[in-house]
Amino acid sequence: MGLLPDKLQIHNMTNYIEELQWRGMLHDVMPGAKEHLLESVRSAYVGFDPTADSLHIGNLVTIMLLAHFQRCGHKPIALVGGATGMIGDPSGRSTERNLLDEPTLRHNQNAIQKQLEQFLDFNPSNENAAVMVNNYDWMKSFSFLDFIRDVGKHITVSYMMAKDSVKNRITVDDSNDVSGGGSEGMSFTEFTYQLVQGYDFLHLYKENDCTLQMGGSDQWGNITTGTELIRRIAGGKAFAITCPLITKADGTKFGKTAGGAVWLDAARTSAYKFYQYWLNASDEDSEKYIRIFTFLNQTEINALIAEHNEAKHLRILQKKLADEITTMVHSAEALEKAKRASSILFGQATADDLKALDEQTFLDVFEGVPQAEVSASSIDAGLDIVAALATDTGFLKSNGEARRAIKENSVAVNKVKVSEEHKIGPTDMINNKFVLLQRGKKNYFVLKVV
């Protein structure tokens, strides 16, 4: 299960800012933050959006911020935004987001906590154990009148309007929109987001002695609103650190594939697809990613980069990157399964390897491979191999071509070469649902048994 507590290595707390710097994970840091972190064990929080029941790899950077924070001796706080998830953060968005009900948010929060436990040590017996909080717990009984009296009066409208996250959304004139919130512009609900997030920081400052908030660089405005509330209401000093937003060298969006986002939940993105995403990274991106998304130290990473540059065709960086992240997010066992699945298309594999694949991984491995449906009764009776290759599926053009291919010893069922007498039966089925046909090394066809 990911990063186990007994493998969590605590380093000297003086290392944190330096750790972020050499890893390329530092974008903005408020003056005094470095000195503040050198003085004693500190608490910092990162907020996570609970609008889905899984985090995705776009969240990994801020997860790693917390993980390194804990490894450097400090106390991480993961805030799952049950209240703010009902509002929607305008930062980096051009449209209003859908609002979720409380049961859905609670479900999503529970799922997210399980994922964070892969990276953070929540064992309460440790001095710097991570804690999970939900801002709905302190916002649910906060009336609107109390909020505008106790919080809103301390921050001016001009201060809020100056934030980039607001300025970028109010350039559209929606004065004629009477629908209660159109697809452009910014609603009052979203306008108040920075006050709610700022109050979260104030609450954690008072209740959890939290003096630092971290997030992506697009969160700087929201975070500094929190430090300003702490200064004005509590008379205290708090700090902000942000990390860069990750981009890919080719200009495409990090964390996106043709199938959509790359999720941390294997039910949404299989461990095989997750592994392949990192394995297919470019050389330039891999050199950046291995610093950000692994716990390898600087000496280890520099050695890997040097080794990779001597023989780039071996893709040493990509393989190590994929190994480390897949193990961390899923498990060592899931990594080995992903590697075996990869070998089915790109290396030697056996029928047993195929039959060990779960249904989703099988479908992922053979995504885009032509398919045809055959009846379960035909399989039970023994499906003639020639019919399976031609008449019943159209994989090959004719029965004659099928027989020639079999005589050339180029036809395999589930990676096993077969003769013209072969009948496809129940023992050939993968997950009681599929049979893999193959002609030559690269031509595959999937029979789906219905």
C-alpha positions as CSV (number, residue, x, y, z in Angstrom):
1,M,0.0,0.0,0.0
2,G,1.9,3.0,-1.3
3,L,4.2,4.8,1.2
4,L,4.0,2.9,4.4
5,P,4.7,4.7,7.7
6,D,7.8,2.6,8.5
7,K,9.3,3.7,5.3
8,L,8.7,7.4,6.0
9,Q,12.1,9.0,6.5
10,I,12.2,12.0,8.7
11,H,14.9,14.5,7.8
12,N,16.2,17.7,9.5
13,M,13.5,20.3,9.5
14,T,15.9,22.9,8.1
15,N,15.9,21.2,4.7
16,Y,12.3,22.0,3.5
17,I,12.8,25.1,1.4
18,E,16.0,23.8,0.0
19,E,14.3,20.5,-0.8
20,L,11.6,22.3,-2.8
21,Q,14.2,24.5,-4.6
22,W,16.4,21.7,-6.0
23,R,13.3,19.7,-7.0
24,G,11.9,22.6,-9.0
25,M,8.8,22.7,-6.7
26,L,9.1,26.3,-5.5
27,H,7.2,29.1,-7.3
28,D,6.4,31.7,-4.6
29,V,7.4,32.0,-1.0
30,M,6.4,34.7,1.4
31,P,9.3,36.6,3.0
32,G,10.2,35.1,6.4
33,A,8.8,31.6,5.6
34,K,12.2,30.0,5.5
35,E,13.3,31.4,8.8
36,H,9.9,30.5,10.3
37,L,10.4,26.8,9.3
38,L,13.9,26.7,10.8
39,E,12.7,27.6,14.3
40,S,10.6,24.6,15.3
41,V,8.1,22.0,14.1
42,R,5.4,23.9,12.1
43,S,2.0,23.0,10.7
44,A,1.0,23.6,7.1
45,Y,-2.1,22.8,5.1
46,V,-3.1,22.1,1.5
47,G,-6.7,22.1,0.4
48,F,-8.1,19.4,-1.9
49,D,-11.2,19.8,-4.0
50,P,-13.7,17.0,-3.3
51,T,-15.7,17.3,-6.5
52,A,-14.7,13.7,-7.5
53,D,-14.2,10.5,-5.5
54,S,-10.6,10.4,-6.6
55,L,-7.6,12.7,-6.9
56,H,-5.7,12.8,-10.2
57,I,-2.1,13.2,-11.0
58,G,-2.6,17.0,-11.2
59,N,-3.0,16.8,-7.4
60,L,0.3,15.0,-7.0
61,V,2.4,18.1,-6.8
62,T,0.6,19.5,-3.8
63,I,0.4,16.0,-2.2
64,M,4.2,15.8,-2.6
65,L,4.5,19.3,-0.9
66,L,2.8,17.8,2.2
67,A,4.8,14.6,2.0
68,H,8.1,16.4,1.9
69,F,6.9,18.7,4.6
70,Q,6.3,15.8,6.9
71,R,9.6,14.1,6.0
72,C,11.4,17.3,6.9
73,G,10.0,17.0,10.5
74,H,6.9,19.2,10.2
75,K,3.2,18.5,10.6
76,P,1.0,18.3,7.5
77,I,-2.7,19.1,7.4
78,A,-4.9,17.9,4.5
79,L,-8.0,19.9,4.2
80,V,-10.8,18.4,2.1
81,G,-13.1,21.2,1.2
82,G,-16.6,20.0,2.0
83,A,-17.8,23.6,2.3
84,T,-15.8,25.2,-0.5
85,G,-16.6,22.2,-2.7
86,M,-20.2,23.4,-2.5
87,I,-19.1,26.8,-3.8
88,G,-16.4,26.3,-6.4
89,D,-13.0,27.9,-6.7
90,P,-12.8,30.4,-9.6
91,S,-9.0,30.1,-9.8
92,G,-7.9,29.0,-13.3
93,R,-11.5,28.5,-14.4
94,S,-13.5,30.3,-17.0
95,T,-17.0,28.9,-16.1
96,E,-19.0,28.2,-13.0
97,R,-18.7,24.7,-11.7
98,N,-21.4,22.3,-10.8
99,L,-22.3,22.3,-7.1
100,L,-22.5,19.0,-5.2
101,D,-24.8,17.9,-2.4
102,E,-23.5,16.9,1.0
103,P,-23.8,13.1,0.7
104,T,-21.8,13.1,-2.5
105,L,-19.2,15.3,-1.0
106,R,-18.9,13.1,2.1
107,H,-18.4,10.0,-0.1
108,N,-15.7,11.8,-2.1
109,Q,-13.9,13.0,1.0
110,N,-13.7,9.5,2.4
111,A,-12.2,8.2,-0.8
112,I,-9.7,11.0,-1.0
113,Q,-8.5,10.4,2.6
114,K,-7.7,6.8,1.7
115,Q,-5.6,8.0,-1.2
116,L,-3.7,10.5,0.9
117,E,-2.9,7.7,3.4
118,Q,-0.6,6.3,0.6
119,F,1.6,9.4,1.0
120,L,1.2,10.7,4.5
121,D,1.7,9.1,7.9
122,F,-1.5,9.7,9.9
123,N,-0.4,7.6,13.0
124,P,-1.4,9.9,15.9
125,S,1.4,8.5,18.1
126,N,3.9,10.5,16.0
127,E,4.6,14.1,17.0
128,N,4.2,15.3,13.4
129,A,1.4,12.9,12.3
130,A,-0.7,14.2,9.4
131,V,-4.3,15.1,10.1
132,M,-7.3,15.3,7.9
133,V,-9.9,18.1,8.3
134,N,-13.1,19.1,6.6
135,N,-14.0,22.8,6.4
136,Y,-17.7,21.8,6.3
137,D,-17.3,20.9,10.0
138,W,-16.8,24.5,11.0
139,M,-18.7,26.2,8.2
140,K,-22.0,24.4,8.4
141,S,-23.2,26.3,11.5
142,F,-21.7,29.6,10.5
143,S,-24.6,31.8,9.5
144,F,-24.3,34.3,6.6
145,L,-24.9,37.3,8.9
146,D,-22.2,36.1,11.3
147,F,-19.8,35.5,8.4
148,I,-20.2,38.9,6.9
149,R,-20.0,40.6,10.3
150,D,-17.0,38.6,11.7
151,V,-15.0,38.0,8.5
152,G,-16.3,40.0,5.6
153,K,-15.9,43.4,7.2
154,H,-12.1,42.8,7.5
155,I,-11.4,42.5,3.7
156,T,-12.3,45.3,1.3
157,V,-13.9,44.7,-2.1
158,S,-11.0,46.5,-3.8
159,Y,-8.6,44.0,-2.1
160,M,-10.7,41.1,-3.4
161,M,-11.1,42.6,-6.9
162,A,-7.3,43.0,-7.3
163,K,-6.8,39.2,-7.2
164,D,-6.1,37.6,-10.6
165,S,-8.6,34.8,-10.0
166,V,-11.3,37.5,-9.8
167,K,-10.0,39.9,-12.5
168,N,-9.8,37.1,-15.0
169,R,-13.5,36.2,-14.5
170,I,-15.2,39.6,-14.4
171,T,-14.0,40.9,-17.7
172,V,-17.2,39.5,-19.3
173,D,-20.3,41.7,-19.0
174,D,-23.1,39.5,-17.8
175,S,-25.4,42.3,-16.6
176,N,-28.1,41.0,-18.9
177,D,-28.0,37.4,-17.7
178,V,-31.1,36.7,-15.6
179,S,-30.6,33.0,-15.3
180,G,-29.0,33.1,-11.9
181,G,-25.4,32.4,-13.1
182,G,-24.5,32.0,-16.7
183,S,-21.7,30.2,-18.4
184,E,-19.4,33.3,-18.3
185,G,-18.6,35.9,-15.7
186,M,-18.5,35.2,-12.0
187,S,-21.3,34.7,-9.5
188,F,-21.4,36.2,-6.1
189,T,-21.0,32.7,-4.7
190,E,-17.6,32.3,-6.4
191,F,-16.6,35.8,-5.6
192,T,-16.8,35.0,-1.9
193,Y,-14.6,31.9,-2.4
194,Q,-11.4,33.6,-1.3
195,L,-13.0,34.8,1.9
196,V,-14.2,31.3,2.8
197,Q,-10.7,29.8,2.0
198,G,-9.1,32.7,3.9
199,Y,-11.3,31.9,6.9
200,D,-10.2,28.2,6.7
201,F,-6.6,29.4,7.2
202,L,-7.7,31.6,10.1
203,H,-9.6,28.7,11.7
204,L,-6.6,26.3,11.4
205,Y,-4.3,29.1,12.7
206,K,-6.4,29.4,15.8
207,E,-7.3,25.7,16.3
208,N,-4.3,23.8,14.9
209,D,-1.5,26.4,15.3
210,C,-1.2,26.2,11.5
211,T,1.0,29.0,10.2
212,L,1.6,28.0,6.6
213,Q,-0.7,27.3,3.6
214,M,0.6,25.8,0.4
215,G,-0.8,25.2,-3.0
216,G,-0.4,25.6,-6.8
217,S,0.7,29.0,-8.0
218,D,-2.8,29.8,-9.1
219,Q,-3.8,29.7,-5.4
220,W,-1.5,32.6,-4.4
221,G,-4.3,35.1,-4.2
222,N,-6.6,32.9,-2.1
223,I,-3.7,32.0,0.2
224,T,-2.6,35.5,0.8
225,T,-6.2,36.5,1.7
226,G,-5.9,34.0,4.5
227,T,-2.6,35.5,5.7
228,E,-4.2,38.9,5.7
229,L,-7.2,37.7,7.7
230,I,-4.9,36.2,10.3
231,R,-3.0,39.5,10.5
232,R,-6.1,41.7,10.8
233,I,-8.3,39.5,13.0
234,A,-5.9,37.4,15.1
235,G,-2.9,39.8,15.0
236,G,-0.7,36.9,13.9
237,K,1.8,36.2,11.3
238,A,1.3,33.4,8.7
239,F,3.0,32.4,5.5
240,A,2.4,31.2,2.0
241,I,4.3,28.8,-0.4
242,T,3.2,27.9,-3.9
243,C,4.6,25.4,-6.4
244,P,4.6,25.8,-10.2
245,L,1.8,24.5,-12.3
246,I,3.2,21.5,-14.2
247,T,3.4,21.8,-18.0
248,K,4.6,19.3,-20.6
249,A,7.4,20.1,-23.0
250,D,5.2,19.5,-26.1
251,G,2.6,22.0,-24.9
252,T,-0.1,19.4,-24.2
253,K,-1.8,19.4,-20.8
254,F,-0.1,17.5,-18.0
255,G,-2.2,14.7,-16.6
256,K,-4.5,14.4,-19.6
257,T,-4.7,11.5,-22.2
258,A,-7.0,10.8,-25.1
259,G,-9.2,9.1,-22.5
260,G,-9.3,12.0,-20.1
261,A,-7.6,12.6,-16.8
262,V,-5.1,10.2,-15.2
263,W,-6.7,9.3,-11.8
264,L,-5.1,7.9,-8.7
265,D,-8.0,5.4,-8.3
266,A,-7.3,2.2,-10.2
267,A,-11.1,1.9,-10.8
268,R,-10.9,5.1,-12.9
269,T,-7.4,4.7,-14.4
270,S,-5.9,1.2,-14.2
271,A,-2.5,0.7,-12.8
272,Y,-1.4,-0.4,-16.3
273,K,-2.6,2.8,-17.9
274,F,-1.1,4.8,-15.0
275,Y,2.2,3.1,-15.5
276,Q,2.2,3.6,-19.3
277,Y,1.5,7.3,-18.8
278,W,4.8,7.8,-17.0
279,L,6.7,5.3,-19.2
280,N,5.7,7.3,-22.3
281,A,7.0,10.7,-20.9
282,S,9.5,12.6,-23.0
283,D,13.2,12.8,-21.9
284,E,12.7,16.4,-21.0
285,D,9.6,15.9,-19.0
286,S,11.0,12.8,-17.3
287,E,14.0,14.8,-16.0
288,K,11.6,17.2,-14.4
289,Y,9.1,14.7,-13.2
290,I,11.6,12.4,-11.4
291,R,12.5,15.4,-9.2
292,I,8.9,16.3,-8.4
293,F,7.1,13.0,-8.2
294,T,9.6,10.7,-6.4
295,F,11.4,10.6,-3.1
296,L,14.7,9.8,-4.7
297,N,17.5,12.1,-3.3
298,Q,19.5,14.5,-5.4
299,T,22.5,12.2,-5.7
300,E,20.4,9.3,-6.9
301,I,18.5,11.5,-9.4
302,N,21.7,13.1,-10.8
303,A,23.2,9.7,-11.3
304,L,20.1,8.4,-13.1
305,I,20.0,11.5,-15.4
306,A,23.7,11.0,-16.3
307,E,23.1,7.3,-17.0
308,H,20.0,8.1,-19.0
309,N,21.9,10.6,-21.2
310,E,24.5,8.1,-22.1
311,A,21.9,5.7,-23.6
312,K,18.6,7.5,-24.1
313,H,17.2,4.7,-26.1
314,L,17.1,2.5,-23.0
315,R,14.7,5.1,-21.4
316,I,16.2,4.6,-17.9
317,L,14.6,7.7,-16.5
318,Q,11.1,6.9,-17.8
319,K,11.4,3.3,-16.4
320,K,12.5,4.4,-13.0
321,L,9.9,7.2,-12.9
322,A,7.1,4.9,-13.8
323,D,8.3,2.3,-11.2
324,E,8.5,4.7,-8.4
325,I,5.2,6.5,-8.9
326,T,3.2,3.4,-9.7
327,T,4.5,1.7,-6.5
328,M,3.8,4.8,-4.4
329,V,0.2,5.4,-5.7
330,H,-0.8,1.7,-6.1
331,S,1.6,-0.9,-4.8
332,A,4.7,-3.0,-5.7
333,E,2.3,-5.8,-6.6
334,A,0.3,-3.5,-8.9
335,L,3.6,-2.4,-10.6
336,E,4.6,-6.0,-11.3
337,K,1.2,-6.7,-12.8
338,A,1.4,-3.5,-15.0
339,K,4.9,-4.6,-16.2
340,R,3.6,-8.1,-17.1
341,A,0.7,-6.5,-18.9
342,S,3.1,-4.3,-20.8
343,S,5.1,-7.4,-21.9
344,I,2.1,-8.9,-23.5
345,L,2.2,-6.4,-26.3
346,F,5.8,-5.5,-26.3
347,G,7.6,-8.7,-25.2
348,Q,7.3,-12.4,-24.4
349,A,4.1,-13.4,-22.7
350,T,2.3,-16.6,-22.0
351,A,-1.4,-17.7,-21.8
352,D,-1.0,-17.7,-18.1
353,D,0.1,-14.0,-18.2
354,L,-3.0,-13.2,-20.2
355,K,-5.3,-15.0,-17.9
356,A,-3.8,-13.3,-14.9
357,L,-5.1,-9.9,-16.2
358,D,-8.2,-8.4,-14.7
359,E,-10.9,-7.4,-17.1
360,Q,-10.1,-3.6,-17.1
361,T,-6.4,-4.2,-17.6
362,F,-7.1,-6.6,-20.5
363,L,-9.3,-4.0,-22.1
364,D,-6.7,-1.3,-21.6
365,V,-3.9,-3.4,-23.0
366,F,-5.9,-4.2,-26.1
367,E,-7.6,-0.8,-26.5
368,G,-8.2,-0.1,-30.2
369,V,-7.7,-3.8,-31.2
370,P,-10.6,-5.0,-33.4
371,Q,-13.3,-7.1,-31.7
372,A,-16.1,-9.4,-32.6
373,E,-18.8,-11.0,-30.5
374,V,-19.3,-14.8,-30.4
375,S,-21.9,-16.7,-28.5
376,A,-21.1,-18.5,-25.3
377,S,-22.9,-21.6,-26.7
378,S,-20.5,-21.7,-29.7
379,I,-17.6,-21.6,-27.2
380,D,-19.1,-24.3,-25.1
381,A,-19.5,-26.5,-28.2
382,G,-16.0,-25.8,-29.4
383,L,-15.6,-23.0,-31.9
384,D,-13.7,-24.0,-35.0
385,I,-10.5,-22.0,-35.3
386,V,-11.0,-21.3,-39.0
387,A,-14.5,-19.9,-38.4
388,A,-13.1,-17.8,-35.5
389,L,-10.5,-16.3,-37.8
390,A,-12.7,-15.6,-40.8
391,T,-16.3,-16.6,-41.2
392,D,-17.5,-15.6,-37.7
393,T,-15.3,-12.5,-37.2
394,G,-13.8,-11.1,-40.3
395,F,-10.4,-11.0,-38.7
396,L,-9.0,-12.6,-41.8
397,K,-10.6,-12.2,-45.2
398,S,-11.4,-15.8,-46.0
399,N,-11.3,-19.3,-44.8
400,G,-8.6,-20.0,-47.3
401,E,-6.4,-17.2,-45.9
402,A,-7.1,-18.5,-42.4
403,R,-5.9,-22.0,-43.3
404,R,-2.8,-20.7,-45.0
405,A,-1.9,-18.6,-41.9
406,I,-2.4,-21.6,-39.7
407,K,-0.1,-23.8,-41.9
408,E,2.5,-21.0,-41.8
409,N,2.4,-21.4,-38.0
410,S,1.5,-17.7,-37.5
411,V,-1.8,-18.1,-35.7
412,A,-2.0,-18.1,-31.9
413,V,-4.9,-18.3,-29.4
414,N,-4.0,-16.6,-26.2
415,K,-0.3,-16.5,-27.3
416,V,-0.2,-20.3,-28.0
417,K,0.3,-21.4,-31.6
418,V,-2.5,-23.7,-32.8
419,S,-3.3,-26.2,-35.6
420,E,-6.3,-26.3,-38.0
421,E,-7.9,-28.9,-35.7
422,H,-8.0,-26.5,-32.7
423,K,-11.4,-25.8,-31.2
424,I,-11.8,-22.7,-29.0
425,G,-13.5,-23.8,-25.8
426,P,-14.3,-22.6,-22.3
427,T,-10.7,-23.2,-21.0
428,D,-9.5,-20.6,-23.6
429,M,-11.5,-17.8,-22.1
430,I,-9.8,-14.9,-20.3
431,N,-12.0,-13.6,-17.4
432,N,-14.8,-15.8,-18.7
433,K,-15.3,-13.2,-21.4
434,F,-12.5,-12.8,-23.9
435,V,-10.3,-14.9,-26.3
436,L,-7.2,-13.3,-27.9
437,L,-6.4,-14.2,-31.5
438,Q,-3.1,-13.3,-33.1
439,R,-1.6,-13.5,-36.5
440,G,2.1,-12.8,-36.7
441,K,3.7,-10.6,-34.1
442,K,1.5,-7.5,-34.2
443,N,-1.9,-8.4,-35.6
444,Y,-4.4,-9.0,-32.7
445,F,-8.1,-9.6,-32.6
446,V,-10.3,-10.0,-29.5
447,L,-13.3,-12.4,-29.3
448,K,-15.9,-11.2,-26.8
449,V,-18.0,-14.0,-25.6
450,V,-21.6,-13.0,-25.0
